[in-house]
Amino acid sequence: MLGLLRKRSFGALTLTQFLGAFNDNAFKQVIILMATAVAAGAGPGEAMGWVSSHPLGGGLPNWLSAQAIPPFLFALPFVLFGPVTGSLADRLSKSRIIQAANFLEIVVMALATLAFWLTDYGVLLGAVFLMGTQSAIFGPSKYGCIKEMVGSRDLSRANALIQSSTMVAVLAGVFLGGIFREELGDRLWMAGFWYVGFATIGWLCSLRIEPLPAVDPERHINWNPVTELISHWRATEGQRHLVLSIIASSFFYLMAATFLIVIPTYGRWMSLTDTHTSMLSAMPGLGIIIGAVVAGRVSGDRIEGGLIPLGLLGMAASLLATSFAPDSTTWVSFCLLGMGTFSGIFTIPVRCLIQSLPREEKRGAVQGLAEVMDFVGILLATPMFIFWDKGLALAPPQMFVVGGVIMALGGIASLVLAGEFLVRLVLLTLTHTLYRLRVSGGENLPEEGGALLVANHVSFVDGMLVGAVAQRQARFLVYRDYLDLPLVGPFGRRMGFIPVSSGDTPEEKEHALDEAANAARRGSLVCIFAEGSITRTGTMLPFAKGLEVIARGADVPIIPVGLDRLWGSIFSFEGGSFFWKWPHRLPYPVDVVVGEPLPSHTPAGEVRNAIQEAIATRRSKRDGRAGSLAWRFVVSAKLNRRRTALVDPRGRMTYGELLVQAMALSRAFNRQLGQARRVAVHLESGIEDAIANLALVLSDRVAIPIDPTLPAGERATLMEQAGAQAWIGSEVNAAEGVPGYPLAALRGAVTGWDRLVARALSMLPAWALARSVTPQTSARESAAVLFTAGTTGPPKAVELSHGNVLSNVQSLLEVLHIGPRDRVLSPVPLANAFGYTVGLWTTLLSGARAVLVRSEDPDLCSQVEALALAEEVTVVYGSPAAFAAFTKKVKPAAFANLWVAACAADALDEETGAAFAEHFGILPCEGYGLTECGPVVSFNVPGGDRHDGRQMAHRPGSIGRPLPGVAVRVVDRETGAVLPQDQSGELQVKGPNVMLGYVGAGEGAGSSRLDGWFPTGDRAHIDRGGFLIIDGRSGADDPQA
């Protein structure tokens, strides 16, 4: 927020406003204190005799107080001249008006100094009137130019800075005025030199404001304030929210000015000292500073209309709360601070709406109108107080309660009269309690003019989240049946929702699309969830063609909006249920990615691709320590510490014990491996292999899993290629080129102290443990080096970052829903990318049980059958060859609890899949991947029948839809042009799962990536259902999934 002060013009305006407010209030406070002294009985013969002897000082009737005259004279110019000064702000340069007004302040302060010197109260009151005139000239240009200086996105923050700094200036000015009055006595002309000095500095600061062009230089100025005021009212052009904002602002100033009188009255009622009363009076001001800052931070890039009813209701609650202990000044002070805080929260969006809603050439006129209305409210405050005091005979505590009731009625009225405020309040609550909203690309949303927002559909709150991001009210196409609900229907129609349904007649569908197109053509934002229904699988469904009809009919840009990380929230269908489930975390993090505008003729498929790419790009930018594999493993192990983590033919181990052993071994690694950071591991599949890889991650090392069945020479070649600096194996072979360490020796190096420390640390809470034992590793740092299979050439060493592996794990868990109740059997070795990412990390980070078998064991099927029966496995991974062997040699009872059978490492032929399904009663799901892609790119989600057939989860013959967060496209190999659906070309992949690069070739080198897209070399096409179909594996090095 403070960064806005670096903008030359806005920084100068803020400083100018600060000095002006400070000077005004220091001056007014002296005069008010003088008038108060007269009202308290100071006679002509006393020090203030020159005031008491004046007709407007001591010569007033009993019903009129002397201290009411200066505030009245200051406010009067705003009502008299506000209409004209508003017009001047449109006709002339606002920067020139600001500079002229600040120069006028020097003249006025010089006149005030002369009045103090001459002890002429009449001249002094004339200076007060002129100061009000100067402020009336300054105000419309000041508020009218903020948007021109900072733009719409920073408008809330800018107003928060202006408001909070102004209130600091007011409080400081009042304080200084009291010092001047008390210390200078009859020598107040000395204060005048200070006033002139501050005014001069303010004028000099205003000269730094860069010239602003006049927005309506041909505007005719009507010097009749009444007819000009009517003209300004017409300038609102009947905009409902603008008119309501002006009225709300006037209402607020009426109530605020009234309580400025009530608070000193309360002080007298409680027999407080002047100092104590002044402290009470300062509490709302302090609260306004706090509230303005809060409103600026909460609003961010938007104008948060939901703060308006929140502010009104908060002020009401604060005032009503005084009734709990009206005799306690401490409690009343706290309530007044709360009232001020909610006042600051209220005023920021109201002021921003008044600045942003008028057309540019009408903005000054509307600011003038608002200024007049505000000061009408201020002038009416005294009659209201007199009515409460004399007419109703209310005591001050009762006045607080009556004011609270009036404020509550105002808050209710704001909700009833402005439906958008209610929506924004709901959105504000939602996005600051249940969800933590993170927006990127918000600048792509147009500030004005029509546009079609196209979003993916993940949950029941998607519309609210898109509405929270949009600065303007959007019209949504919604499911027709929702508008038939008792409460939703009337409200939705008032908000301009457009009903549509798949069950509509062609005429009804055409009418809905025409209405949407007309709304966009007239300048509204229209939003459509182009999938047509909420995803039940977590993958993005194909987009319907309706968006094309709307965009082309309206000839407006298409704005792709990607909703990410919502799958898994209570309002999504993750796990097959909606709402009735525990949230994974609160607040739930949600990313909203707004892509660059697309032409109106863009096909639906390309819009879908744009959203996929935007989400993939956003996920690729995630970073931080919590994005490391070590951090996520520690948290998962801690949360599931009593569950079984690993099982192999030799035994089992809980997550708690696994965590302790991995931490202890990592301490030994730090001593024994020295500076070796890249460490190869060639161990037989099992618990020991898993612990070694986990310990390497915890010790901030890069694991290089290598198949232990390879000849020693091949292992040495691979280690050299990967840059290994040490290796861990079952036995030491000095011929392998780099220092080797038997795992047994490293396990033996674990001391009792290591075990004790690890055990003690494991008692810490998950967050504290993760901070204590995980290295300072970024998500973008290397985690592992894995080798391609080398089916089309020599194996390549692929460097995968923590983010590459972790993003692939998270994407898989979004569609597979593996959890702590699952037992996952994986015969795929960790040297294979699928075995490393899916078999090890996906299982452990989901809290499931990893059942590990020795893939190199000749009696593999016997191991699988025995472990599957004993552990009642629910998920199995394997290659087509393994699945064929299971079909022949494993009893059906072994897989009786199976719900996922995922085929990896090669293409699944139809015969093998059918035989497996017939034998075990479950069809294997095929996916697609490459080591370079972490490895999984796409997957056929199992259990499509569980979604009532409404959404196809998998398609035989395909390799599934892309995982969430992964974008794919098909391009022409010769031209590089992106091909439409059903046309075959080269498959390219983009996302956070795509490797850092090939080892030895530099980051990203060797992959021929263009703008983040990795060319697989495979020929494929995307069908109309969004499924990928491989047409030929002609160039990829190796499919791994």
N, C-alpha and C positions, 0 to 999 in steps of 0.2 A: 504493500500500500504506500509506504513512504517513498518508494521508487518513483512515484508520480511527481514528486517534488523536483526530480531531475529534469522534468520537462520545463523548459525555460519559461514559457508563458504561464503555465499553471502554477509553477513554483512562485513566480512573481505575483500572481493573483492571490494566492494563499497568504503570502506575507503581507500584501497590501490590505487584504481583508482583515487579517489578524491585527495589524496596527490600527486600522480604522475602528474596529470593534473595541479595541483596548482604549483608544482615545475617547470615543463616544461615551463609553461607560464611566471612565475616570472623570470626564466632564459632567455628565448627568448626575453622577453620585454626589458630587460636591453640591450641586444645586438642590438636589432632593434633600440632602442633609440640612442645608440652609433653610429650606422650606419647612422641613420637619421641626426644626428648632423654633421657627416662628409659630407653627401650629401648636407647639407645646407650651407657648406663652412668652416667648422672647419679645420684649417690648421695644419701642422706638429708642429708648435710652440705652439699650444694651448693645452688645457687639454687632448683632444683626439688625440694628435699627434701620438701616437703609433698605432692608428687605421688608421688615414688618410695617414700615411706613408706606410702602407701595400698595396701590389698590389691589394688585394681584398677589400681594404677600399677606399683610395682616388685615387688609380691608375687605375680606371676603365674607359672605353670609355664613351662618353657622353650619348650614347643610353642605357647604362646599369646603373641602380641606385644601390648604395651601400646597401640600405635597402632591395633589392630583394635577396641578396646573402644568408643571414641566413635562411629565409623561404625555399629557394630552397634546401639548404644543408640538412635541416631537413626533407623535403619531399622526397629527392632522395633515401634514404634507403628503403622506402616503395615500391618503384618501383623496385629497384635492388634486394632486399632480400625478398620481400613479398611472392613470390612463394615458396621459401625455408622455410621460417618461418611458412607458412601455412601447409606444409607437416610435419614439426617438431611437430606441434600441434596435428597431428593425430598419429605420431609414438611414441612420448614420452608423459609422464603424463603432462597434461595441468597445474596442480597445481605446479609441479616442474619447468616448464618453467616460470610461473608467478613469482615464488620465485627467480629463477636465474636472470630474467630480472630486478627485483627490486634490487637485489644485484649489478647488472651491473650499475644501476643508481647511486649507491653510488660511484662507481669507476669513472664514468663520471663526477659527480659533484666535486669529489676531483680533477680531471684533470682540470675542469673549474676554480676551486679555485686557482690552481697553475698557470693557464694562466693569471688570474687577477693579481696575485702576481708578475709574470714575465713581465706583460704588453706585452704579445705576442698574437697578434690578430690571427695569423695563428693557434696556438694551440687552441685558443678559438673557432675558426670556426671548428676545428677538433672535439672539444667537442660537438658542435652543431650537426655535422654529426653523432657522436656516440650516442647522445641522440635520434636522429631519428632512428638509428639502434635499440637502446633499445626499443623504442616504437613499431617498426616494429615486433620485437620478441614478445613483450607483447600482441599486438592487437589480432591476431588470437586466441590465447589461452584464452584471456579475453572474447571475444564474443562467442567463441566456447564452453565455459564451463557453461555459464549462464543457458542454458536449463537443463544441468545435475544437476545443483544446485537447481533450483526452479521448474522444470517440465514445461510442456506445458501450463498448466492453468494459471500460474503466469508469463509467459514469457513477456507479454506486460507490466505488472506492473513493473517487474524487469528492463526491458530496460528503462522504464520511469524514474525509480529511478537513474539508471546509467547515463542517458542522462542529467537529470536536475541537479544532484549533480556535474557532470563533468562541466557543463556550469557555475555553481556557482564557482567551482574551477578555471575555466579559467578567469572569471571576477576578482576574488580575486587575482589570480596570476598576471594578467596584472596590477592591481592596486598596488600590492606590488612591482612589478618590477619598476614601475614609481617612487615609494618612494625611493627605493634603488638607482636608477640612480640620483635622485635629491639630496638626502641627503648625500650619501657617496662619490660622486665625484670620485677622484682617488683612493679611498680606497675600491674599489669594491670587493677586496679579502675578506673583512669582510662579504659581502653578501654570499660569497662562503660557509662560515661556516653554514649559515642558510640552503643553498641548501643541503649540506651534511646531516644536521640534519633532514630535512624533508624526504630525501631519506632513511635515516636509519629507521625512524619511519614507513615509507611505507613498507620497507622490513620486519620489525618486525610484522606488521599487516598481511602481506602475509603469514607468517608462521602459522597463525591460519586457513588457508584454508586447509580443510581436503584432504588427498591424493585422487587423481582421477586416475583411471587406464587408461593406454594407450588404445586407441580404435583400433589402427592398428599397433601393435609393429613390424610387419614384413614388413612394408612399406619401399620401396626403395627410398632413397633421391637422386634426380638428382640435382647436384649443378649448373647445367646450368639454369639460371633463365628463359630463353626463352622457352626451352623445358619443364621446370617444369610448367611454366605458361600455356602452351598448355595442359599439363596433368590436371591442375586444371580446365581448361575450360571443359574438358571432364567429370570432376567430377560432373558437374551440370546435366549430363545425359539428357540434352535437355529439362529439365523441364521448360515449358514456363514461368510460373510465377516466378520461381527462376531466370532465365536469365533476364527477364524484371525487376525484383527487383534490380539486380546488376547494370543493365544499368541505371535504375532510380536513384539509389544512386550515381553513378558516375556523372550523369547529375546534380544532386542537388549540389554536391560538386564543380563542375565546376562553377555553377551560384553563389553559396555562396561565394566561394573564389574571384570571380570577383567583387562582391559587397563589399567585404572587402577592395578592392582597390578603388572602386567607392566612397564609403562614405567619406574617407579622402579627396578625390579629390573634392567632393561636398563642404566639409568644406572650402577648399582653395578658391573654386569658390564663396562662400558666404562671404569670408574674416572672418571666424570665428576664435576664439582663439583656442589654442590647447586643453584647457579644454572642451570647447563647442564641438569641434570635437570628443573628446574622449567620451563625453556623447552620441553623435549621434551613434558612433561605438558600444556603449554598448547596445543600444536599441534592436537590433536583438538578442543579447545574453539573455537579460531579457525575450524577447518573447519566445525564445526556451525553457526556463525553464517553462514558463506558458504552452506552447503548449505540452511539454512532459508530464506534470502532467495531463492535460486535456485528452490527448490521452490514458494515462494509465488508467484513471478512466472510460472513454468511452468504451475502449476495454474490460475491466474487465477480464473475463476468456478466452477471445478469441483474435485472431489476427485479427484486424478489417481492412481488405483490403480496405474498402470504404473510409478510412481516406486518402489513397494515392492520389486519384484524388481531394478530398476535399482540401488537403494540397497544391497541386500544383495550383489549381484554386484560392485558398485563397491567396497564395503568389503573383500570377499574379494580382489579384484584388488590393492587397495592394500596389504593385509597380505602377500599372496604376493610382491608386488614388493620387499619388504624383503630377500628372499633374494638379490637381485642384488648388493647391496653392504651386508651387515649391519654391517660395521665402519665405514661412513661415517655419521656422525651427521647430516650434511647430507641425505643421501639418505633416511635413516630419518625425519628430520623432515618431509621432503616427503611421504613415504608416509603418515605419521600425519596430516598435514594433509588428504591425500586421503581417508583413512579417516573423518576428522571431517566432511568435506564430504558424502560419501555417507551418513554417519549423519544429517546434517541433512535430506538429500533423502529418506531413508527415514522418519524420524519424523513428518514433517508429514502425509502421507496416512494413516499408521496412526492418529495421534491424531485426525485429522478423521473417519475412519471410526468410531472408537469413540464419538465425540461425536454423529455424525449418524444412525447406523443404529438405535440403540434408540428405542423409543417415548418420547415426552416424559416421561411419568410414571415411566419406568424408567431415565431417563438417569443420575440420580445413583447409583442402585444399580450400574449397569454401570461408571460411573467408579470407584466404590469397589472393584469386583471387579478392574478393570484396575490400580488402584493397588496392591492386594494382590499380584497376580501380578507386577507390575514389581518390587516389593521382595522377593518370594520369589526372583526372579532375582538381585537384588543380594546377598541373603544367601547364595545358593549360589555366588557368585563366589569367595569365599575357599576353600571346599572344592575347587572346580575348580582354582584356582591351586596349592593344596597338592598335589593329585593330579599336576598337570603337573610341579611342582617336585620333590616327594619321590618320588611313585610312578613317574613316567616319566623322571625325572632329565633334563628338557629344559632346555637353555640358552635364554635369552630370545629369540635369533633363531629358534630352533626353535619357540618358543611362538607367535611371530608367524605362522609358516607353518601350524602346526596350527590356529590360530584362523582363518586365511584359508580353509583347507579346510572347516572347520565352517560358516563364513559362506557359502561357495559351495554347500554342501549345503542350507543354509537358503534360498538364492536359488532353487535348482532346485526345492525342495519348494514354494515359493510359486507357481511356475509350474505345477507339476503339480496341486497341491491346489486352486488358485483359478484356473480358466480365465480369469476376467475380468481378472485381473492380467496374464496373457499378452496378452490382447487390448488392454488399455490400454497395455502396453509397446509393442506394435506400432503402435498409434495414435499414441502419443507420438513414436515414431521417425519415423513417416510425416509427422505434422503439424509436425515441427521440422526436417525435412531436405528431402523432396521438395516439400512444400506449406507455404505460409504461410497459416494459417487465420485468417479474420477473421469473427467471429460478431456478428450484431446480432439483437436480439429474444430473446436467450437466456432472459430472465426469463419468457417465455411458456411455457417448459417446466415442467410441474408437478413440484414437489418430491416429492409423494407422490400415490398414487391412480392409477388407470388412465387411459390416453389412447391415441389412435391417431395416430401420426405419419405423415403422408402427404408424400412427397417426390417430386420429379421425378428422372428417371434419366438421368444423363449419362455415367457412367463405371463401371469395374469396382470402384472404391474408394469408391463413394457410401455403402455401408453403414458402412464404417470412419469416414468423415467425420461421418455422422450420429451414430454411436456416440461419436465424440470430443466432440461437442457436448453430448450427453445426459449429465446427471450420474448417471443410473441406468442399469443394464444394460437394454437393450431386446431384445425378441424380434423377429426379422426374418422376414418371409416371403421365402424364397429359392427360386431355381430348383432343382427337385428333383434334376436331374442333378448339381449341385454336391455334394450330400450323398452321392453314390455314389463320389466321389473318395476314395482311400485315407486321406489325412491330414485332408482337410477334413471328411469325413463324421462320424467320431467326435467331433471337436472341435465341429462345428456342432450335433450333437445334444445335447452337453453344455451348450452355450450356449443351448439352447432354440429353435434355428432351426425354423421351420415350413415344410416342403417344399410346393411348389405348382408347377404347370406348365400351360401352355396345352394340352398333350396329355393332361392328366388326364381321367379319367371324371367325369361330373357328381357322382357320389358322393364321389370323392376331393377334388374342388374344394370341395364342401360341407363335408366333414370338416375341410379346412384352414382354411376361413373360420370354422367353429364353434370350432376350437381357438384361433384368434387372438382371437375374441370372448370366449371364456371366460377367456383369459389377461388381456385388458384389464379384464374385469369383476372379476377377482380383484385388480386393482391394479397390473398390470404395464404398462410401456410397450410397445406393439406398433408396428412400423414396416412400412409397405408402400410399394413404389415403384409407384404406380398406373398408370404408362404400360405396365407389363407387360414392357418390354424397354428396353435402352439405346438412346437415340436415335442413329440413323446420319446424321442430317441437321443436327443442332445446334438444331433447333426442338423445341418441346415437343409431344409426341404427345397424343392424347386419353386421358383417364383412364377406366379400366375401372370397372364398377359394384361390384366386390368390396369396395371400401372402405366403400360404403354399407351392405352386409350386416354387416360387422364392427362399424361404429360404432353402428348401430341395435341390433344384437344385444347389444352390451355396454353401451349407453347411456352412452358416455363421450365427452368432447369430442374433436374432430378438430383436430390441431395441424398447420397447413401448414408445410412446411419447403422452402425454395427453395435449390437448389444452383446457384451461378452462377460463371462463369469457368472451370469445369472442362473445357468443350469446348476442345480444343487440348492438354490434358495427354496424356501418353503412355498413360494408361489409358482414353482416350476413342477414339471411332472417327473423329476428325477426320482428313481425308485418306484415309479408307477403310481405314485399318489401325489395329490395336491393339497397343500396346507397342513394336513395332519401328519406332521413329522417334526422332529427337532431340527432347528437350524444348525448348520455346521459351525457357524460363528456369528457373533454380533459385535459391531455392525458388519454386515456382509459386503465385501468389496465388489463393486461393479464398475466395469469400464464401458464408457459410451464413446464410440469413435465416429466422428463425423468426417466423411470423405469429401474430396473435392467435387464441386458440381459437375454433373454430366449433362450433355445435350438432351433436349426433349425427345429426340428420336432414338435414344439408346435402347436396345432390346433388353428384355427382362433378364435374360441370362447374363448379359454383361454387367447389369446392375448387381446381380447376385455375386458375380466374380469380384466386383469392386468392394462389396462389403466384406467378403472373405479376405481379400487382400488387406483391407484396412485393419481388420482384426488381427491378422497375422503380423502386420507391421507393428501394431501396438504391443502385441505380446513379445515381439523381438526386442523391445526397448526396456523390458522389465530388468531390473538389476538389484543389487543389494545383497547383504550377507544372508538374509532369510531365503534367498534364492539359491543357496548352495545345497548340494546333496547331504553334506554333513549336518547342517542345521535341520533339514527336514527329517533325516533319519533319527536324530536325537529326539525330536519332538514326537515322532511316531512311536519310537521304542518306549518313551516315557509314558505315553498315553495308553499303550497296550502292554505294559510291563509284565502282567500276569498271564498273558496269552502266549501260546506256543508260536514261535517265530520260524524256526527251521527244523526240518526233519530229514534225515537221510538214513540209509540202511544201518548206520552205526549208532544212531541215537537221535536225541531231540534237544532243543534249547528254547527257553522263553525269551521274549523280547528284553526283559530286564537283565537276564544273564548275558544275552548277546551284546547288549549295550556295555555292560561292565567289562566283558572280555575284549570287545573292540577298543574301548578306551584304554584299557591296560596295555594291550598289544601296541597301540599307537604310540604310547610313551616309550616302549621298547624300541619301536622303529626309529623314533627321533634320536635315540642314543646309538643304535647299531648301524643304521643306514647313512648316518651323517648328512652330507650335503646332497646325496642322491635324491632327486625329486621325481624323476621318471623311472618307475619301477615295474619291470615285467613280472607277471605272475603266471606260472604254468603248473597248476595243481589239478588233481582229479576233482570232478564235480562233487560238492558236498558241503558240509558245515564249515570245514576248515578253509576251503576256498572262499566262501562267502565272508568269513571273519577277516581273512587277509585283505580282501578288497575293501571292506568297510574300514578297517584300520588305516589303510592307505589314504582314504578320503579324510578321515579324522585327523591325520597327521599332515594334511595339506600336500599330498603327493598325487601324481598322475598315474593311474593304474593302466597297465598294458597287458590285458589278459591274452595268453597265447595257449593254443591247443597243446597239452602235454604229450599227446601221442605223436606229434611231429618229430622227425629226426632232429638230432642235436644241431646239425648244420643249418637246417631250415629255421630252427628257432633262433639261432645266432644271427642269421640274415635278417629276420623280422625285427629282432631287438635293435640291431644296428640301424635299420630303416626307421624305426620309431624313436630313435634317440635315447634308448634305455640306458640308465646309468647304474642300474643294479637289477638283480632278479631274485625272485623267491620261488623255490621249488621243493620237491620232495627230497631230492638229492643234489649235491653240488657237482657240476661238471665244469671243470676249469676251461675246457675247450670252447665254451660258449661266448668268450670274448669280453664279458664285463663281470664285475664281482658278483658272485652268487651266494645266497644265504639259504640254508635249509630251514624250512618253516619250523621244524622241531627245535632247532637251535634258537631261533628268534622267540619261540614260545618259552623256551627255557630262560631267556634273558629277562622275562617279565618277573620283577621282584615282588616281594610281599608288600612293599611300600606302594608299588604301582597298583596292585589289587586293592589295597586299603584306600588309596586316593580315589580310584575309580568307583569303588563301592560307596564311599562317602559322597562323592559328587552326584552319584545316581539318586541320592535322596533329595536333591534340590528340585524345586518346581521346574516344569518343562522349559519355561522361558529363561529362567536363571541358569539352568543346566546348559541350554543351547548357547547362551552368551559366554559361559565359562569354558566350554571344551571345544567349541567349533572354531576353526581358523577364520581369520578375516579374509574370506574368499568371496570374490564377486561372482555373480551368475555367469559372467562372460569369460571367466578364467577356465583353463583346460581342466577337465575331470578325468578323461580316459582317452586312450588311443586304441582304436579297434581296426581290424583289417577286413578289407573286402575279401570275398571268396575267391576272386581271381578267375572267374569263369571265362572272361574274355581277354585276359592279360594277367600280368604279374599282380599279386595283391598290393593294394595301396593302403598306406597308413592314414586313417581318418581321425582327425582330432575333434573330439566332441567336448563342448563346454558343459559346465554344471547346468546352465540354462537349456542347452540342447536336450540333455537327458531328462531333466525335470519337466520341461514343457511337454515332452512326449509322454511322460508318465501321467501328468495331469490331464492331457487330452484323452488318453486311453481310459482313465478312470471316469471321465465324464460320460463315456458311452458304454463302458463295460460294467460299471457299478460294482466292482469287486470290493469287498469289505471284510471286516474282522471275522465274519462267520464263514468265509470261504477258505478252502484248502486247495492250493494251486500246485499241481504237479507239472514240473518242467524238466524234460530230459535234454533241453537245449543248453549246451555249455556256455559259460560266461565269455568265452572267446568269440562267440557269435553275438552280433549286436542285439539280436532279439533276446537271447538268453540274458545278456547283461542288463539291458534297459527294461525289458518286460518281465523276464523270469525272476530277476533279483530285485530291482528297484521298484517296479510297479507293485510287486507283491508286498515288500516290506513297508513301503510308504502308505499302503492301503490298510495296514494292520492285519492282513491275511496271513495264512500259514504257508510257507514255501516248502514244498515236498520235493527234495532234490534227489535225482538219481544219476548214477554214473553213466553218461551217454556212451562212454568208451567201453563199458562192460559188455562182453559178448552175450551175457545172459540178461540183457536189458528188459525184455518183456516180463521175465519172472520178477525182477525188481519192481517194475511198474505195477504188476498185478498185486503183489504182496502189499506194497505201500498204499496203493489206491484202495484196497479193501480195508486195511487197517485205519487209514486216515479219513475214509469216506470223502474222497476228493470231489470237488465241485467244478473245478476248472482244470483243463489240461491243455498244454501247448505241445506242439510237435511238428516235424516236417511231414510232407506227404509220405515219405518212405517209412517214417516211424508210425504214422497212422495206419499204413497198409500192414505193418508188422503187428500192431496192436489188434487189428481186425482178425488176424489169423491166430494169434497166440494168447490173447488176454480174454478172460471170461467176461461176458456182459455184466455180471454182478459187480465187477470191479468199478464200473463207471455208472452204477445205478443212481448216484446222486449228481451226476454231471449235468450242468446247464450251459457251460461254455466249452467248446472244443475249437481252439484257434490254430489254424494251420500257418506255419511259418517256414521261411527259408527257401521255398520254391513254389511254383504254381501247382495248385491242387487239380489233378485231373478228375473228370466227372466220374469215372469208374471207381476210383479210390474213395471219393466222397460218398457215393451211393452205397458202397459196401460197408463203410464205417457207420453210416446212418442206419442201415438195415441191421447191423450187428449190435450196436449200442443204443439205438433209438434216438439219436441226436445227430443233426446234420452239422458237419464241421463248417466253421465260418472262415472264409478266406479274406485276406487283406493284401496290402502291397506296401513294400518299403525298400529302402536302401540304407546301407550303413551310413552313407553321407547324410541321411535324413533322420537319423537318430534311433531307430530306423523306420518307425511306422508312419506311413503317409495316409493310408485309407484303410477302412475296415468295414466289413459287413456285420452290422450289429446283430447279435443273437436275439432270439425271442420276439420276432416281429409279430407273432400271433398274440403276444401279451398286450399289444396296443390296439386290440379290437379291430384289426385290419384297416383302421383309418389311415395309417401311415405305414408305408412300406419301409421296413427296417433293413432288409437285405434283399439282394437280387442274385439268384443263381447265374453263374457265368460272368459276374462282375467282380471287381475287387473292392466294392463298397464305396461309400461316400467319404470325402476327405474328413479327417478328424477335426474337431473344433479347434480353431486357431491355426489351421493349416490351409493355405490357399493353393489351388492348382489351376493350370490353364493348359490349353492345347494350342500350339503354334505351328505355323507353316515353317518347315525346316529351311526353305530357301529364302523367304522374305521376312520371316520373324513375325508376321501378322498373326494376331490372335484369332483362332478359328471358332465359329459358332458351334452349338450343340450338334452332335451326331456326325461331325466331320473329323476324320482321323489326321493326327499330326504328332509332333513331338510333345511329350508330357513334361511340363516344368512344374517345379514345386517351390513355394516360398513360405517361410514361417520361422518361428523361433527354434524349431527342431533341426534346421539345416546347419551342417557342420561349420566349424571355424575355418577348416581348410585341410589340405593334405600336408602331412608333416614333411618339412623340408622344402615346400614350395611356397611358403609365405602364407599369411592369413588370407583365406578365401581363394588363393591361387590354385590353379589346376582344375577348378570346378567350372570355369567358363561362365561364372554367374554374371547376369546382366540385371542391374537394379534389384539385387537380392533374389532373383529367380535362378534356381538350380536346374539345369537341363539333365533329365534322367537318361536321355538317349532312347527311351522306349516310345514306341508308337501306341497311341491310345485315343479314345474319344470319350466324351461325356454325353450320356444319354439324357433324355428329357426329364428323367427322375433324379438327375444329379449324380448318378452312379458312374464310376470310372470303369471302363472296359479296355483291357490291354489287347491291342491288335498285333503286337509283335515285339518281342524282347530283343531288339536288334542292336542296341548300343550300350545298354546299362551294364555296369560291371557285375553287379549281383543283386538280385532281389532277395531281401532278407525277411520279408514278412508276407 
